[in-house]
Amino acid sequence: MTHSHERTIYIDPVCGMELSLETAADEVAYEGHTYYFCAAVCREAFEAAPERYAHRHHRTKQKENDQ
């Protein structure tokens, strides 16, 4: 039997990597949004210049199939 559900995919605003809550290495709250990062180096770049990256904040839902 196949079951499907959705999981939320977050985009690291610095490097563009797709992340889930399970794979994100770090997060930062900025202007009412939570941003997720693949590594500390991306978080540090964001914190140094958040206005440069904040417009890249987005997430999508992706269907996952479980068997």
VOSE-217121 format. One record per residue: residue in one letter; chain; x, y, z of N, C-alpha, C in turn. Coordinates in nm, 2 decimals, always signed. Example, Ala and Ser with C-alpha at 12.3 -4.5 7.8 and 13.67 -1.06 7.14 Angstrom:
! residues 2
<rec rest="a" kette="A" n_x="+1.32" n_y="-0.57" n_z="+0.78" ca_x="+1.23" ca_y="-0.45" ca_z="+0.78" c_x="+1.32" c_y="-0.33" c_z="+0.78"/>
<rec rest="s" kette="A" n_x="+1.28" n_y="-0.22" n_z="+0.71" ca_x="+1.37" ca_y="-0.11" ca_z="+0.71" c_x="+1.29" c_y="+0.00" c_z="+0.79"/>
END
This chain:
! residues 67
<rec rest="m" kette="A" n_x="+0.08" n_y="-0.12" n_z="+0.00" ca_x="+0.00" ca_y="+0.00" ca_z="+0.00" c_x="+0.09" c_y="+0.12" c_z="+0.00"/>
<rec rest="t" kette="A" n_x="+0.05" n_y="+0.22" n_z="-0.08" ca_x="+0.13" ca_y="+0.34" ca_z="-0.09" c_x="+0.05" c_y="+0.46" c_z="-0.02"/>
<rec rest="h" kette="A" n_x="+0.12" n_y="+0.53" n_z="+0.07" ca_x="+0.07" ca_y="+0.64" ca_z="+0.14" c_x="+0.15" c_y="+0.77" c_z="+0.09"/>
<rec rest="s" kette="A" n_x="+0.08" n_y="+0.88" n_z="+0.08" ca_x="+0.15" ca_y="+1.00" ca_z="+0.05" c_x="+0.12" c_y="+1.11" c_z="+0.15"/>
<rec rest="h" kette="A" n_x="+0.22" n_y="+1.19" n_z="+0.18" ca_x="+0.20" ca_y="+1.30" ca_z="+0.26" c_x="+0.29" c_y="+1.41" c_z="+0.22"/>
<rec rest="e" kette="A" n_x="+0.27" n_y="+1.53" n_z="+0.27" ca_x="+0.35" ca_y="+1.65" ca_z="+0.23" c_x="+0.45" c_y="+1.68" c_z="+0.33"/>
<rec rest="r" kette="A" n_x="+0.56" n_y="+1.73" n_z="+0.29" ca_x="+0.66" ca_y="+1.78" ca_z="+0.38" c_x="+0.70" c_y="+1.92" c_z="+0.33"/>
<rec rest="t" kette="A" n_x="+0.74" n_y="+2.00" n_z="+0.42" ca_x="+0.77" ca_y="+2.14" ca_z="+0.38" c_x="+0.92" c_y="+2.14" c_z="+0.34"/>
<rec rest="i" kette="A" n_x="+0.95" n_y="+2.20" n_z="+0.23" ca_x="+1.09" ca_y="+2.22" ca_z="+0.19" c_x="+1.12" c_y="+2.37" c_z="+0.20"/>
<rec rest="y" kette="A" n_x="+1.23" n_y="+2.39" n_z="+0.27" ca_x="+1.28" ca_y="+2.53" ca_z="+0.29" c_x="+1.40" c_y="+2.55" c_z="+0.20"/>
<rec rest="i" kette="A" n_x="+1.42" n_y="+2.67" n_z="+0.16" ca_x="+1.54" ca_y="+2.71" ca_z="+0.08" c_x="+1.64" c_y="+2.79" c_z="+0.16"/>
<rec rest="d" kette="A" n_x="+1.76" n_y="+2.75" n_z="+0.17" ca_x="+1.86" ca_y="+2.83" ca_z="+0.24" c_x="+1.88" c_y="+2.96" c_z="+0.16"/>
<rec rest="p" kette="A" n_x="+1.85" n_y="+3.07" n_z="+0.22" ca_x="+1.85" ca_y="+3.20" ca_z="+0.14" c_x="+1.99" c_y="+3.24" c_z="+0.09"/>
<rec rest="v" kette="A" n_x="+2.10" n_y="+3.18" n_z="+0.15" ca_x="+2.23" ca_y="+3.22" ca_z="+0.11" c_x="+2.28" c_y="+3.13" c_z="-0.01"/>
<rec rest="c" kette="A" n_x="+2.27" n_y="+3.00" n_z="+0.00" ca_x="+2.32" ca_y="+2.92" ca_z="-0.11" c_x="+2.22" c_y="+2.86" c_z="-0.20"/>
<rec rest="g" kette="A" n_x="+2.09" n_y="+2.86" n_z="-0.15" ca_x="+1.98" ca_y="+2.80" ca_z="-0.24" c_x="+1.96" c_y="+2.66" c_z="-0.22"/>
<rec rest="m" kette="A" n_x="+2.02" n_y="+2.59" n_z="-0.12" ca_x="+2.00" ca_y="+2.45" ca_z="-0.10" c_x="+1.86" c_y="+2.42" c_z="-0.05"/>
<rec rest="e" kette="A" n_x="+1.80" n_y="+2.31" n_z="-0.09" ca_x="+1.67" ca_y="+2.27" ca_z="-0.04" c_x="+1.70" c_y="+2.20" c_z="+0.09"/>
<rec rest="l" kette="A" n_x="+1.61" n_y="+2.23" n_z="+0.19" ca_x="+1.63" ca_y="+2.17" ca_z="+0.33" c_x="+1.49" c_y="+2.13" c_z="+0.38"/>
<rec rest="s" kette="A" n_x="+1.49" n_y="+2.04" n_z="+0.47" ca_x="+1.38" ca_y="+2.01" ca_z="+0.55" c_x="+1.41" c_y="+2.05" c_z="+0.70"/>
<rec rest="l" kette="A" n_x="+1.32" n_y="+2.04" n_z="+0.79" ca_x="+1.35" ca_y="+2.07" ca_z="+0.93" c_x="+1.45" c_y="+1.97" c_z="+0.98"/>
<rec rest="e" kette="A" n_x="+1.45" n_y="+1.85" n_z="+0.93" ca_x="+1.54" ca_y="+1.75" ca_z="+0.97" c_x="+1.68" c_y="+1.77" c_z="+0.92"/>
<rec rest="t" kette="A" n_x="+1.70" n_y="+1.83" n_z="+0.81" ca_x="+1.83" ca_y="+1.84" ca_z="+0.75" c_x="+1.89" c_y="+1.98" c_z="+0.77"/>
<rec rest="a" kette="A" n_x="+1.81" n_y="+2.08" n_z="+0.82" ca_x="+1.87" ca_y="+2.21" ca_z="+0.84" c_x="+1.97" c_y="+2.21" c_z="+0.96"/>
<rec rest="a" kette="A" n_x="+2.08" n_y="+2.27" n_z="+0.94" ca_x="+2.19" ca_y="+2.28" ca_z="+1.04" c_x="+2.16" c_y="+2.39" c_z="+1.14"/>
<rec rest="d" kette="A" n_x="+2.09" n_y="+2.49" n_z="+1.10" ca_x="+2.07" ca_y="+2.61" ca_z="+1.19" c_x="+1.95" c_y="+2.69" c_z="+1.14"/>
<rec rest="e" kette="A" n_x="+1.91" n_y="+2.78" n_z="+1.22" ca_x="+1.80" ca_y="+2.87" ca_z="+1.19" c_x="+1.81" c_y="+3.00" c_z="+1.26"/>
<rec rest="v" kette="A" n_x="+1.75" n_y="+3.10" n_z="+1.20" ca_x="+1.76" ca_y="+3.24" ca_z="+1.25" c_x="+1.62" c_y="+3.30" c_z="+1.23"/>
<rec rest="a" kette="A" n_x="+1.57" n_y="+3.37" n_z="+1.33" ca_x="+1.45" ca_y="+3.45" ca_z="+1.32" c_x="+1.48" c_y="+3.59" c_z="+1.28"/>
<rec rest="y" kette="A" n_x="+1.42" n_y="+3.64" n_z="+1.17" ca_x="+1.45" ca_y="+3.78" ca_z="+1.13" c_x="+1.32" c_y="+3.84" c_z="+1.07"/>
<rec rest="e" kette="A" n_x="+1.28" n_y="+3.95" n_z="+1.12" ca_x="+1.16" ca_y="+4.02" ca_z="+1.08" c_x="+1.04" c_y="+3.94" c_z="+1.07"/>
<rec rest="g" kette="A" n_x="+1.01" n_y="+3.85" n_z="+1.17" ca_x="+0.89" ca_y="+3.77" ca_z="+1.17" c_x="+0.90" c_y="+3.64" c_z="+1.09"/>
<rec rest="h" kette="A" n_x="+1.01" n_y="+3.61" n_z="+1.03" ca_x="+1.02" ca_y="+3.49" ca_z="+0.95" c_x="+1.14" c_y="+3.40" c_z="+1.01"/>
<rec rest="t" kette="A" n_x="+1.13" n_y="+3.28" n_z="+1.00" ca_x="+1.24" ca_y="+3.19" ca_z="+1.04" c_x="+1.31" c_y="+3.14" c_z="+0.91"/>
<rec rest="y" kette="A" n_x="+1.44" n_y="+3.15" n_z="+0.91" ca_x="+1.52" ca_y="+3.12" ca_z="+0.80" c_x="+1.60" c_y="+2.99" c_z="+0.84"/>
<rec rest="y" kette="A" n_x="+1.61" n_y="+2.90" n_z="+0.75" ca_x="+1.69" ca_y="+2.77" ca_z="+0.77" c_x="+1.81" c_y="+2.77" c_z="+0.69"/>
<rec rest="f" kette="A" n_x="+1.92" n_y="+2.71" n_z="+0.74" ca_x="+2.05" ca_y="+2.71" ca_z="+0.68" c_x="+2.11" c_y="+2.57" c_z="+0.67"/>
<rec rest="c" kette="A" n_x="+2.18" n_y="+2.54" n_z="+0.57" ca_x="+2.25" ca_y="+2.41" ca_z="+0.55" c_x="+2.37" c_y="+2.40" c_z="+0.64"/>
<rec rest="a" kette="A" n_x="+2.44" n_y="+2.52" n_z="+0.68" ca_x="+2.56" ca_y="+2.51" ca_z="+0.75" c_x="+2.58" c_y="+2.65" c_z="+0.82"/>
<rec rest="a" kette="A" n_x="+2.66" n_y="+2.65" n_z="+0.93" ca_x="+2.69" ca_y="+2.77" ca_z="+1.00" c_x="+2.74" c_y="+2.88" c_z="+0.91"/>
<rec rest="v" kette="A" n_x="+2.82" n_y="+2.85" n_z="+0.81" ca_x="+2.88" ca_y="+2.95" ca_z="+0.73" c_x="+2.77" c_y="+3.03" c_z="+0.65"/>
<rec rest="c" kette="A" n_x="+2.66" n_y="+2.96" n_z="+0.61" ca_x="+2.55" ca_y="+3.03" ca_z="+0.55" c_x="+2.47" c_y="+3.12" c_z="+0.65"/>
<rec rest="r" kette="A" n_x="+2.45" n_y="+3.06" n_z="+0.77" ca_x="+2.39" ca_y="+3.14" ca_z="+0.88" c_x="+2.47" c_y="+3.27" c_z="+0.91"/>
<rec rest="e" kette="A" n_x="+2.60" n_y="+3.25" n_z="+0.92" ca_x="+2.69" ca_y="+3.37" ca_z="+0.94" c_x="+2.68" c_y="+3.47" c_z="+0.83"/>
<rec rest="a" kette="A" n_x="+2.68" n_y="+3.43" n_z="+0.71" ca_x="+2.66" ca_y="+3.53" ca_z="+0.60" c_x="+2.53" c_y="+3.60" c_z="+0.60"/>
<rec rest="f" kette="A" n_x="+2.42" n_y="+3.53" n_z="+0.64" ca_x="+2.29" ca_y="+3.59" ca_z="+0.65" c_x="+2.29" c_y="+3.69" c_z="+0.76"/>
<rec rest="e" kette="A" n_x="+2.35" n_y="+3.65" n_z="+0.88" ca_x="+2.35" ca_y="+3.74" ca_z="+0.99" c_x="+2.43" c_y="+3.87" c_z="+0.97"/>
<rec rest="a" kette="A" n_x="+2.53" n_y="+3.86" n_z="+0.88" ca_x="+2.62" ca_y="+3.97" ca_z="+0.85" c_x="+2.55" c_y="+4.07" c_z="+0.76"/>
<rec rest="a" kette="A" n_x="+2.45" n_y="+4.03" n_z="+0.68" ca_x="+2.38" ca_y="+4.11" ca_z="+0.58" c_x="+2.24" c_y="+4.06" c_z="+0.55"/>
<rec rest="p" kette="A" n_x="+2.15" n_y="+4.05" n_z="+0.65" ca_x="+2.02" ca_y="+3.99" ca_z="+0.63" c_x="+1.94" c_y="+4.05" c_z="+0.52"/>
<rec rest="e" kette="A" n_x="+1.95" n_y="+4.18" n_z="+0.50" ca_x="+1.88" ca_y="+4.25" ca_z="+0.40" c_x="+1.92" c_y="+4.20" c_z="+0.26"/>
<rec rest="r" kette="A" n_x="+2.04" n_y="+4.15" n_z="+0.24" ca_x="+2.08" ca_y="+4.10" ca_z="+0.12" c_x="+2.01" c_y="+3.97" c_z="+0.08"/>
<rec rest="y" kette="A" n_x="+1.98" n_y="+3.89" n_z="+0.18" ca_x="+1.93" ca_y="+3.75" ca_z="+0.16" c_x="+1.78" c_y="+3.73" c_z="+0.19"/>
<rec rest="a" kette="A" n_x="+1.72" n_y="+3.82" n_z="+0.27" ca_x="+1.59" ca_y="+3.80" ca_z="+0.33" c_x="+1.48" c_y="+3.78" c_z="+0.22"/>
<rec rest="h" kette="A" n_x="+1.50" n_y="+3.85" n_z="+0.10" ca_x="+1.40" ca_y="+3.84" ca_z="-0.01" c_x="+1.40" c_y="+3.70" c_z="-0.07"/>
<rec rest="r" kette="A" n_x="+1.50" n_y="+3.62" n_z="-0.04" ca_x="+1.50" ca_y="+3.48" ca_z="-0.09" c_x="+1.43" c_y="+3.38" c_z="+0.00"/>
<rec rest="h" kette="A" n_x="+1.36" n_y="+3.43" n_z="+0.10" ca_x="+1.29" ca_y="+3.34" ca_z="+0.19" c_x="+1.17" c_y="+3.28" c_z="+0.12"/>
<rec rest="h" kette="A" n_x="+1.17" n_y="+3.15" n_z="+0.11" ca_x="+1.05" ca_y="+3.08" ca_z="+0.06" c_x="+1.05" c_y="+2.93" c_z="+0.09"/>
<rec rest="r" kette="A" n_x="+0.94" n_y="+2.88" n_z="+0.08" ca_x="+0.92" ca_y="+2.73" ca_z="+0.11" c_x="+0.82" c_y="+2.67" c_z="+0.02"/>
<rec rest="t" kette="A" n_x="+0.83" n_y="+2.55" n_z="+0.00" ca_x="+0.73" ca_y="+2.48" ca_z="-0.08" c_x="+0.69" c_y="+2.35" c_z="-0.01"/>
<rec rest="k" kette="A" n_x="+0.59" n_y="+2.29" n_z="-0.06" ca_x="+0.55" ca_y="+2.16" ca_z="-0.01" c_x="+0.57" c_y="+2.06" c_z="-0.12"/>
<rec rest="q" kette="A" n_x="+0.62" n_y="+1.95" n_z="-0.08" ca_x="+0.65" ca_y="+1.84" ca_z="-0.17" c_x="+0.59" c_y="+1.72" c_z="-0.12"/>
<rec rest="k" kette="A" n_x="+0.52" n_y="+1.65" n_z="-0.21" ca_x="+0.46" ca_y="+1.52" ca_z="-0.17" c_x="+0.57" c_y="+1.41" c_z="-0.16"/>
<rec rest="e" kette="A" n_x="+0.56" n_y="+1.33" n_z="-0.06" ca_x="+0.65" ca_y="+1.22" ca_z="-0.04" c_x="+0.56" c_y="+1.10" c_z="-0.04"/>
<rec rest="n" kette="A" n_x="+0.61" n_y="+0.99" n_z="-0.10" ca_x="+0.54" ca_y="+0.87" ca_z="-0.10" c_x="+0.61" c_y="+0.77" c_z="-0.01"/>
<rec rest="d" kette="A" n_x="+0.53" n_y="+0.71" n_z="+0.08" ca_x="+0.58" ca_y="+0.60" ca_z="+0.16" c_x="+0.52" c_y="+0.47" c_z="+0.11"/>
<rec rest="q" kette="A" n_x="+0.60" n_y="+0.37" n_z="+0.12" ca_x="+0.55" ca_y="+0.24" ca_z="+0.07" c_x="+0.53" c_y="+0.15" c_z="+0.19"/>
END
